[in-house]
Amino acid sequence: MNRLIASAAVASVVFASAAFADTLPNDVAFTADGGVEQPLTATPGNATEGLTVATTRSMGNCIACHAAKGWAKFPEPGNIGPVLDGVGTRYTPAQLRGLVVNAKKHFPGSIMPAFYNVAGIIRPGDNYTAKAPKVVTAILTAQQVEDLVALLATFKD
């Protein structure tokens, strides 16, 4: 019985540590050029999962604004943002992470959403503000950011 209790205690500590291992949106540290050196999770990003994030409307939906060779099988990629071909060559993983977390740190005039940010959110108009949730949550999870960075890093020239 004591072993069972000890095993349960260890499991709960491990689970609690894993649950809190992610860097929270307000704790993300940016470099001078808008990069984020430290991964947001202890789990490395998965490019296959990143493709799901990039092409799923309820997630990142990157494909709505960007085109890339890797997305050729998806109908009508966007043409609002820059083409992402070669982005994994032009930017380091830290810079890619920073662009996904909050592109405005690197490109102040960007219209790209800050996918892992909860501070400084502006809600235009009283009608919308009254309907907005009281607690703002990030668009993507820390792991989804890492998965997306892993995908973008594969977009080489």
trRosetta pair geometry for C-beta under 8 A, 3 or more apart (Angstrom, degrees):
i j d omega theta_ij theta_ji phi_ij phi_ji
1 4 5.6 -52 -153 33 35 114
1 5 6.5 32 151 -15 66 104
2 5 5.7 -54 -148 38 34 110
2 6 6.1 34 153 -18 67 108
3 6 5.6 -55 -143 40 31 111
3 7 6.1 34 155 -21 66 106
4 7 5.8 -52 -145 36 28 111
4 8 6.4 28 154 -18 62 107
5 8 5.7 -54 -147 37 30 112
5 9 6.4 33 152 -21 64 105
6 9 5.7 -53 -148 34 31 113
6 10 6.4 30 154 -17 65 105
7 10 5.8 -54 -147 38 31 109
7 11 6.2 32 154 -19 65 109
8 11 5.6 -54 -145 39 30 113
8 12 6.3 29 157 -19 65 106
9 12 5.9 -56 -148 35 28 108
9 13 6.5 27 154 -17 63 105
10 13 5.8 -56 -150 36 32 110
10 14 6.3 30 154 -17 66 107
11 14 5.7 -55 -145 39 31 110
11 15 6.1 30 156 -18 66 109
12 15 5.6 -52 -141 40 32 112
12 16 6.1 33 157 -20 65 107
13 16 5.8 -54 -143 38 28 110
13 17 6.3 30 155 -21 63 106
14 17 5.8 -54 -148 35 29 111
14 18 6.4 27 154 -17 64 107
15 18 5.8 -56 -147 38 30 109
15 19 6.2 31 154 -22 65 108
16 19 5.6 -54 -145 35 31 113
16 20 6.4 5 162 2 64 111
17 20 6.4 -74 -147 50 26 92
17 21 6.2 50 151 -58 65 98
18 21 5.5 -32 -144 -6 33 123
18 42 7.6 -100 -129 43 69 133
21 41 6.5 70 112 -150 102 63
21 42 4.8 -44 160 -9 140 116
22 40 5.9 20 -159 153 80 84
22 41 5.2 -18 -104 -94 79 80
22 141 7.5 -65 -137 174 158 87
22 142 3.9 163 -155 31 118 157
22 143 7.3 -77 -101 -37 124 78
23 27 5.2 -136 -172 91 83 108
23 28 5.8 102 137 -84 126 66
23 38 6.8 112 -54 109 150 115
23 40 4.5 -106 41 -143 105 67
23 41 7.6 -115 10 -56 79 44
23 142 6.1 143 50 -123 68 137
24 27 4.6 75 58 12 83 111
24 28 7.8 -123 91 -33 44 74
25 28 6.2 -30 -160 -12 36 113
25 101 7.9 166 -135 -160 77 98
25 116 5.3 -162 -109 161 94 71
25 117 5.6 155 -169 -115 121 23
25 118 4.6 105 92 3 149 98
25 119 7.3 179 130 -10 108 88
25 138 5.0 176 -69 -65 136 124
26 118 6.5 -58 -51 57 88 105
26 119 6.0 100 -103 -42 87 121
28 36 5.8 -37 -174 -124 106 130
28 40 7.1 -23 -102 -101 102 103
28 101 5.7 175 -174 -169 163 148
28 102 7.8 145 92 2 148 114
28 116 6.8 104 -53 118 152 114
28 117 8.0 -78 31 -91 141 71
29 36 6.9 125 75 -137 54 77
29 37 7.4 -35 92 36 102 93
29 38 6.7 51 48 23 107 117
30 34 5.8 -25 -168 -138 119 35
30 35 6.8 134 -159 67 67 35
30 36 6.0 -49 -102 -81 58 74
30 98 6.0 95 -131 -127 92 114
30 101 7.9 -158 -85 90 99 138
30 102 7.7 -65 -81 59 135 115
30 105 5.1 -112 -145 -168 153 151
31 34 6.9 -36 67 38 74 18
31 35 4.3 -2 33 58 120 91
31 36 7.3 -155 -4 -74 86 25
31 37 6.2 87 -49 -34 115 99
31 94 6.8 42 -2 153 134 127
31 98 7.2 -81 32 -75 89 147
33 95 6.9 -34 114 -106 115 100
33 98 7.7 118 105 83 71 169
33 106 6.3 33 157 -116 67 90
34 95 7.2 60 89 -138 85 71
34 98 4.5 135 140 154 71 138
34 99 7.2 69 132 -68 118 60
34 102 7.7 -126 -160 89 99 81
34 103 7.8 45 172 -158 140 31
34 105 3.5 147 -130 117 94 91
34 106 3.1 -149 75 -64 159 75
34 107 7.7 -18 -48 -7 178 52
35 92 6.8 13 -128 70 141 110
35 94 3.9 48 176 135 122 96
35 95 4.4 -54 -98 -81 104 53
35 97 6.8 65 -167 61 68 91
35 98 4.2 -124 -123 -21 26 140
35 106 7.5 68 -51 -78 55 117
36 40 7.4 15 141 -56 140 92
36 94 5.9 -161 69 -163 40 71
36 97 4.2 -103 62 112 106 114
36 98 4.5 158 -11 -72 81 74
36 101 5.5 66 -26 2 148 149
37 94 4.7 0 -97 -125 47 131
39 42 7.6 130 99 -87 121 20
39 44 7.4 -65 -138 -109 162 51
39 45 7.7 -146 -140 -29 120 93
39 97 7.3 -132 -110 -108 50 152
39 146 5.8 51 -161 -109 102 119
40 97 7.3 175 -23 -160 101 122
40 101 7.7 157 -63 -88 134 118
40 116 7.0 -77 -103 -171 161 162
40 142 3.8 -147 135 -159 120 101
40 143 7.7 -133 93 -57 107 34
40 145 5.5 43 26 73 148 130
40 146 5.8 -141 48 -50 95 102
41 142 4.8 136 -52 127 98 112
41 143 5.1 38 -39 -83 162 69
41 146 5.3 -90 32 -19 111 151
43 143 6.2 7 70 -118 122 105
43 146 7.0 137 90 94 76 157
44 146 6.9 -165 180 165 30 126
44 150 7.0 95 158 -85 82 131
45 49 7.6 -140 -174 66 69 110
45 50 6.3 44 172 -58 112 120
45 143 7.8 157 -106 -169 66 58
45 145 7.9 -93 -97 106 120 49
45 146 3.6 -153 -75 149 94 76
45 147 4.6 -179 -156 -84 88 29
45 148 7.2 -93 -151 36 135 36
45 149 5.2 -162 -47 66 168 88
45 150 3.0 -169 113 -30 114 117
45 151 7.6 -106 152 -11 125 66
46 49 4.1 61 85 16 109 111
46 50 6.5 -177 92 -17 53 85
46 147 5.1 -19 53 -121 69 93
46 150 5.9 113 40 77 8 160
47 50 5.0 -51 -145 34 36 122
47 51 6.7 46 154 -26 65 93
47 147 7.2 173 -84 -170 18 67
47 150 4.4 -122 -65 128 67 99
47 151 4.4 129 -147 -86 72 59
47 153 7.6 -108 -90 56 111 90
47 154 5.3 52 -131 -18 146 138
48 51 5.9 -44 -158 24 33 112
48 52 7.2 34 144 -15 59 100
49 52 5.5 -50 -159 32 42 115
49 53 6.5 44 145 -20 69 101
49 143 7.9 -36 131 147 148 97
49 144 7.6 -120 143 -117 108 59
49 147 4.0 -75 98 -147 104 141
49 150 7.9 49 57 61 89 131
50 53 5.4 -50 -148 35 38 113
50 54 6.1 35 154 -19 68 107
50 144 8.0 133 -106 -167 58 55
50 147 3.9 -169 -67 148 73 75
50 148 4.5 153 -142 -91 96 31
50 149 7.2 -126 -112 38 137 35
50 150 5.1 -165 -33 67 143 88
50 151 2.9 -158 114 -24 134 117
50 152 7.2 -121 172 -14 143 68
51 54 5.7 -55 -142 39 31 111
51 55 6.1 0 166 5 66 116
51 70 7.3 -113 -110 146 111 121
51 151 5.5 161 -54 -117 62 138
52 55 6.6 -76 -139 50 22 90
52 56 5.6 17 168 -24 65 123
52 59 7.0 57 131 30 74 164
52 147 7.8 -27 51 144 92 141
53 56 6.4 -61 -129 32 19 106
53 59 4.6 -122 -143 143 58 138
53 60 4.4 57 155 0 85 120
53 62 7.7 50 119 -8 77 109
53 140 6.7 49 -157 -125 126 125
53 144 4.9 145 -110 -164 138 97
53 147 5.6 127 -8 95 138 118
53 148 4.9 -92 92 -70 140 98
53 151 7.6 -165 52 3 105 145
54 59 7.8 -40 -20 99 17 116
54 60 5.3 -32 -95 81 37 131
54 61 7.7 168 -179 -49 32 2
54 62 4.1 -40 -150 34 80 121
54 63 6.0 94 148 -34 81 88
54 71 7.4 -113 127 -84 123 123
54 148 6.1 133 -60 -125 91 94
54 151 6.1 -125 -24 104 135 160
55 61 7.6 50 -156 -117 13 39
55 62 7.4 -47 -59 49 45 84
55 63 4.9 44 -111 -16 66 139
55 71 6.6 172 -86 -127 115 109
55 74 5.7 -140 -137 -90 124 153
56 59 4.1 51 80 19 108 112
56 60 7.1 76 56 37 77 69
56 61 6.6 -84 90 -70 41 66
57 61 4.9 50 -130 -96 38 118
57 64 7.5 85 -115 -56 75 122
58 61 7.6 112 8 -50 16 110
59 139 8.0 107 -176 153 41 90
59 140 6.6 60 -173 -102 79 91
59 144 6.4 -146 -164 -156 113 142
60 100 7.8 -38 -127 -147 128 107
60 115 6.3 4 -117 -125 87 144
60 139 7.4 102 -100 130 52 117
60 140 6.0 19 -75 -75 86 127
60 144 6.9 -177 -45 160 105 117
60 148 5.9 118 -69 -96 161 140
61 64 4.7 15 156 -8 99 119
62 65 6.7 -79 -171 48 46 88
62 66 5.2 -29 163 38 87 119
62 84 7.7 27 158 -43 127 152
62 148 7.4 140 -38 -146 139 121
63 66 6.6 -79 -108 65 28 73
63 67 7.9 63 -145 -96 65 41
63 71 5.5 179 -112 -157 110 150
63 74 5.6 -42 -155 115 151 154
63 77 5.2 -92 -164 -126 82 82
63 78 6.3 142 153 -3 40 95
64 78 4.9 51 136 -54 31 132
64 80 7.8 -6 127 24 71 124
65 78 4.0 -87 -117 114 7 159
65 79 8.0 -105 -169 40 43 17
65 80 4.2 -64 -145 60 85 109
65 81 4.0 61 142 -2 106 109
65 112 7.3 178 102 -105 163 83
66 77 6.7 -47 106 173 43 110
66 78 5.5 25 7 65 25 107
66 80 7.8 -69 -56 60 49 73
66 81 4.5 -41 -73 77 83 117
66 82 6.9 2 -121 76 97 45
66 83 6.8 134 -165 -121 80 28
66 84 5.0 50 171 -29 131 111
67 71 6.7 -144 -157 67 50 123
67 77 3.9 119 -104 109 74 132
67 78 6.5 -149 -45 66 71 51
67 79 6.5 15 -24 -86 116 65
67 83 5.0 -32 72 -117 92 83
67 84 7.1 -173 85 16 40 82
67 85 8.0 -19 110 -23 80 95
68 71 4.8 80 62 8 83 105
68 77 7.1 -154 19 -158 58 161
68 83 6.6 145 -83 -174 54 70
68 84 4.0 -34 -82 63 114 104
68 85 5.7 161 -139 -57 68 64
68 87 7.9 -59 -110 5 122 118
68 155 6.0 -64 -156 -120 129 134
69 72 6.0 -10 -169 -38 46 109
69 85 5.3 72 -13 -98 100 109
69 155 7.7 147 40 -137 94 91
70 151 7.8 -175 112 -178 160 99
70 154 7.4 78 -74 101 154 111
70 155 6.5 -102 -6 -94 128 92
71 74 4.8 -42 179 30 87 117
71 77 5.2 97 111 -85 130 135
74 77 6.1 84 89 -67 105 88
78 81 6.4 47 109 27 123 86
80 111 7.6 -77 157 78 120 128
81 84 8.0 27 116 -53 112 91
81 112 6.4 62 -102 -80 130 106
84 87 4.6 -41 -166 -15 73 133
84 152 6.8 -91 -174 -130 126 90
84 155 5.5 -35 140 -178 93 168
85 155 6.1 -139 -132 -179 30 107
85 157 7.4 83 152 -102 85 57
86 89 4.9 -50 -167 37 74 115
86 90 5.8 67 136 -20 89 104
86 155 6.3 -61 1 140 13 89
86 156 6.6 24 -119 178 50 24
86 157 4.2 38 -114 -72 105 80
87 90 5.7 -58 -138 43 36 107
87 91 5.8 -12 176 22 72 111
87 96 7.0 104 146 -103 106 108
87 152 5.4 -57 101 -173 123 97
87 155 4.8 26 43 89 86 129
88 91 7.2 -63 -116 57 20 78
88 96 7.4 10 -104 -71 60 145
88 152 5.8 167 -72 143 87 58
88 153 4.4 104 -131 -164 111 28
88 154 5.7 -175 -61 44 165 14
88 155 4.3 142 -8 60 105 62
88 156 4.9 -64 81 -67 114 62
89 155 7.8 -104 -4 108 79 65
89 156 5.0 94 -52 -143 101 64
89 157 4.7 -34 1 -7 163 95
91 95 4.0 -128 -167 92 101 124
91 96 5.0 129 115 -56 126 79
91 99 7.1 -20 -164 -11 165 137
91 152 7.8 -17 71 141 121 120
92 95 4.8 97 50 7 75 100
92 96 7.0 -136 95 -3 40 87
93 96 5.5 -53 -144 38 34 114
93 97 6.2 39 155 -23 67 104
93 149 5.7 77 -157 170 84 117
93 153 5.5 1 -90 -88 90 129
94 97 5.7 -51 -148 34 29 114
94 98 6.5 31 152 -18 62 105
95 98 5.6 -53 -149 36 33 113
95 99 6.4 35 153 -21 65 104
95 106 7.1 84 -159 -98 87 149
96 99 5.7 -55 -150 35 32 112
96 100 6.5 26 155 -14 66 105
96 149 4.8 129 113 -136 116 85
96 152 4.9 171 -155 96 136 135
96 153 6.3 -132 16 -63 168 79
97 100 6.0 -59 -150 39 30 106
97 101 6.1 28 154 -19 67 110
97 145 6.6 72 -145 157 79 109
97 146 7.7 9 -112 -96 107 56
97 149 4.9 6 -78 -97 75 143
98 101 5.7 -54 -139 38 30 110
98 102 7.1 -52 -178 55 62 67
98 103 7.9 110 130 -99 69 39
98 105 5.8 -100 179 79 106 128
98 106 5.9 105 122 -40 118 118
99 103 4.8 34 -158 -102 64 81
99 106 5.9 -41 -86 27 78 143
99 107 7.9 39 -123 8 91 106
99 112 7.5 6 178 102 83 156
100 103 7.6 49 -61 -57 14 84
100 115 5.3 -47 171 46 72 132
100 116 6.9 45 124 1 83 110
100 140 7.5 -37 164 45 108 152
100 145 5.2 151 118 -146 131 88
100 148 5.4 139 -124 99 152 131
100 149 6.2 -114 6 -65 147 86
100 152 7.7 -160 -53 -6 121 150
101 105 7.6 -3 88 14 100 135
101 114 6.7 -1 142 -165 47 82
101 115 6.5 -95 -116 62 20 81
101 116 4.3 -56 -131 56 70 110
101 117 6.6 104 166 -50 70 90
101 145 6.3 44 -75 -144 76 143
102 105 5.0 76 99 -14 100 106
102 114 3.8 12 -112 -132 78 111
102 115 7.8 -148 -66 30 48 57
102 116 7.1 -101 -38 63 79 70
102 117 4.8 78 -80 -58 113 136
103 106 6.1 -66 -166 46 53 98
103 107 5.5 -20 159 46 91 101
103 110 4.3 -89 119 106 116 164
103 112 4.1 37 28 74 154 125
103 113 8.0 79 16 72 112 26
103 114 6.8 -142 19 -89 69 64
104 107 6.6 -75 -114 79 31 59
104 108 5.6 51 -168 -129 75 38
104 109 8.0 142 -127 9 80 13
104 110 5.4 -140 -81 49 60 104
104 112 7.8 -163 -44 65 71 84
104 114 6.4 -51 12 -69 106 109
106 110 7.7 39 73 -23 78 140
107 110 4.0 84 99 -45 110 111
107 112 7.7 66 70 24 124 115
113 139 6.2 58 135 -23 134 159
114 117 3.5 -11 134 21 128 137
114 139 7.8 148 98 7 49 117
115 138 6.8 58 150 179 48 95
115 139 4.6 -85 -145 64 62 117
115 140 4.5 19 165 10 107 115
115 144 8.0 -116 158 107 123 111
115 145 6.5 155 107 -94 117 96
115 148 7.9 -8 111 41 164 164
116 138 4.8 23 -134 -156 47 138
116 139 7.3 -94 -63 46 43 77
116 140 5.7 -57 -68 66 85 93
116 142 6.8 87 -135 -93 136 56
116 145 5.1 -9 -47 -70 141 142
117 120 7.5 -41 163 53 119 93
117 121 7.5 153 120 -67 96 91
117 138 6.4 114 31 -115 27 91
118 121 6.8 -44 -169 -29 39 121
118 136 4.7 154 -154 101 86 103
118 137 6.6 -24 -101 -128 118 16
118 138 5.8 -78 -53 -60 94 74
121 136 5.1 170 14 -129 155 162
123 128 5.5 -157 174 111 96 104
123 129 4.3 126 111 -94 127 78
123 132 5.0 -69 -120 -47 152 157
124 128 6.1 39 77 47 59 142
124 129 7.9 -149 84 -47 17 93
125 128 4.7 77 76 15 101 102
125 129 6.5 -170 94 -11 50 91
126 129 5.5 -57 -138 40 33 114
126 130 6.2 36 164 -25 67 104
127 130 6.3 -55 -152 29 25 110
127 131 7.1 7 154 -4 58 111
128 131 5.9 -72 -156 44 35 103
128 132 6.3 51 148 -46 71 100
129 132 5.5 -40 -147 7 34 120
132 136 7.9 -8 167 -83 113 89
133 136 6.7 145 83 -82 100 46
133 137 7.7 -12 89 0 148 91
138 141 7.1 128 89 -90 119 30
140 144 4.0 -131 -170 90 104 125
140 145 5.3 130 112 -55 131 77
140 148 7.2 -37 -153 -9 164 138
141 144 4.6 98 50 4 76 102
141 145 7.2 -133 95 -5 43 83
142 145 5.7 -52 -155 31 34 114
142 146 6.7 30 150 -15 65 105
143 146 5.6 -54 -149 39 37 111
143 147 6.2 39 151 -21 68 104
144 147 5.5 -50 -143 36 34 114
144 148 6.3 36 155 -19 65 105
145 148 5.8 -58 -150 38 29 110
145 149 6.4 31 152 -20 65 106
146 149 5.6 -51 -146 36 33 114
146 150 6.4 38 152 -22 64 103
147 150 5.6 -51 -152 32 32 114
147 151 6.7 32 150 -17 63 102
148 151 5.6 -51 -151 34 35 112
148 152 6.3 31 154 -16 67 106
149 152 5.8 -55 -142 40 31 108
149 153 6.2 38 156 -26 64 106
150 153 5.8 -53 -149 31 27 116
150 154 7.3 28 151 -21 58 101
151 154 6.0 -61 -165 26 36 110
151 155 7.5 39 144 -27 65 98
152 155 5.6 -44 -161 15 46 117
